[in-house]
Amino acid sequence: MNVETPARRTYPGEAPAAQRPALQKSLERLAATPAAAEGLALLFGLAYVLQSFLYAHTRQSIEDEGGYLYKGWLFATGQYRIFQDFGPWSNHMPLSFYVPGYVQMLFGPGLRTGRYLAIFWSVLMLIGLYLLVRRLRGRWWALGAVGLLTINPAMVKIYSAAISQGMVACLFVWMLYFILGERRTGWQLALGGLLAGLLLLTRLNMAPALPLVLGFVFWQHGRRAGLLAGSAALATVAIGHAFFWPGILRMWAYWLPESLAPFLEPWRAPAGGELVWSPDIDAEGRVLSFFQSVRVHFVVMTGAAAAFLLWPARSRWSSRHDFRAAVLLAAAFVTLLLAHIWATLFKEYCVFCLAGYVSFFS
């Protein structure tokens, strides 16, 4: 008895069987064409810039923008010195104020200048992100990284505001660009170390990245390269501290516990005082803040979780450098994420700032 085999069902959008080999070949040719990935990346970049200008001109201002811009203007014009007694509250490292302050001296004070500066930093960060991922994984993965950032309006809004996230993210990405990859030259590693030092002088919350990066350079590129990058980083940090000494010690005194740094006692807040900023948010609000951060950084959070769950055995890595680069990126992400969770959800520095803080390094 002859039994006819039922025809295979064709799903909407699926090419017929006779056309599949040709379609597959076309996709392979497209994937092998560098101009295709770079052209699409350029289109995503233009879309990112258009969104940034749209948000820069339409979104309402937030308090932090005025803090960075006005205090930066006062410091840059010499009306006050950063960390001076009875002056404006200098709650961040110097570059986060002085950079927008001096830019306002060049292009005029105000929110528009600050937001255009933020767009400049974020576009420079986007270029660095593309070049970094292209070196590590090729053009199409780099296109994916740029595309995923472009289609996330929450991230575009954060990076188009006149706050320090865009500048820090830019420094962070370019620091990684100069140290990740095989056969890095001496000047590239030194420049990476310098950017690591500038990162710390911009935001103290990024300090954990400095020892991780320098440790990686020693591990991957050798002792001589490590000393070169370390010297550049430490010289940058030392010069910055010397220029703003001793007031800059107030930044360290706030975060380092007394048991670890008793010598900072003269720069700590007086005992018995109470900060004006004292949020009273219950446990439910803290949980909400965490999952709000997961939502804003959904691809990053789920991608990192998947990477940890699917972490391959050492023998299955394609190269020693890939393994070490993955260790650095994983260690930096986990360390910075836990540090900011502790500062926001447990130390009560700013409970609902976690999503914005993850933008420094996501």
Secondary structure, 3 states (H helix, E strand, C coil): CCCCCCCCCCCCCCCCHHHHHHHHHHHHHHHCCHHHHHHHHHHHHHHHHHHHHHHHHHCCCCHHHHHHHHHHHHHHCCCCCCCCCCCCCCCCCCHHHHHHHHHHHHHCCCHHHHHHHHHHHHHHHHHHHHHHHHHHHCHHHHHHHHHHHHCCHHHHHHHCCCCCHHHHHHHHHHHHHHHCCCCCCHHHHHHHHHHHHHHHHHCHHHCCHHHHHHHHHHHHHCHHHHHHHHHHHHHHHHHHHHHCCCCCHHHHHHHCCCCCCHHHHHHCCCCCCCCCCCCCCCHHHHHHHHHHHHHHCHHHHHHHHHHHHCCCCHHHCCCHHHHHHHHHHHHHHHHHHHHHHHHHHHCCCCHHHHHHHHCCCC
